[in-house]
């Protein structure tokens, strides 16, 4: 009949969001607190058989209310929940993974590599928890064994850097693992690769925490039958968008072209380029429906392209000839004007984008 699981990681609950002003920090913290409930809702809606959480569920020391919310939502899922702590919530003395009373359906890998057999689902889950910020390669020489149909791994680890201090995962390790599915955490952007019979995937984080974590975020629902198939699900969490826009022809119109109609509470950082000046304060008022809009003015003062055309210099002769050609060929006026602009930027030592 197959097996269906929810795979998530890198919630980073109780992140400080230190780089944001107080109203935005409060908003982001409140949104992040909703993640356990949203993921449990998805688990129930998709009728998943179990949940795998691949580390960094907590971001260092978590508050009491956060821990109680997390316990309640994991229990509400009603399915086996297996957690492999990572480098931000590693199992050191005093860790809540070691000191808290977790619901009966929650199993936490608190040390070296071990496995749990779930007979009712005909599967065996292998995992290990970080004991410090660093972790050696956990899958080196590993091979899954047992009578179960489905052998699954859940680890916090780095599949993108073989020199990583955080449990580097290599294709050779995956190929030799004998796992049907390898659920990873640590990388904050969705990714996957298949080696032999093993699908290795990491879901990214369910909510971005800054301008380096842009776009849609979410979790994965994985179906295991003859092969493993993965489906990404976005969550209704705040998103970050880092945009660049040329405002030479009008800043308001340029912003309207890149921002959604009707406003949004998502975080937009728009770097305005081209010829200025722009009225940033006025633009913020005009786009009041975007409370988390940040405008960066990188425009340049307008330049008179033909200011040196009447000078008795090599520069003046060049621009004079270019202007005369433009006036004689009005259909190609934009080409000559663009050539003049590029030349002026080069002469002024400014950046040129072709």
Secondary structure, DSSP 8 states (H G I E B T S, - for coil): --EEEEEE----BT---TTS-HHHHHHHHHHHHTHHHHHHHHHHHTT-SEEEE-S-SB-SS--HHHHHHHHHHHHHH-SEEEEE--SSS---TT-HHHHS---TTEEEE-SSSEEEEEGGGTEEEEE---SSS-B--SSTT----SS-SEEEEEEE-BSS-TT-TBTB--HHHHHHS--SEEEEES-SS-EEEEETTEEEEE---SS--STTS-S--EEEEEEESSSEEEEEEE-S---EEEEEEE-TT-HHHHHHHHS-TT--SSEEEEEEESB----HHHHHHHTTT-TTEEEEE--B----TTTTTTSSSHHHHHHHHHHHHHHH-GGGHHHHHHHHHHHHHHHTT-----
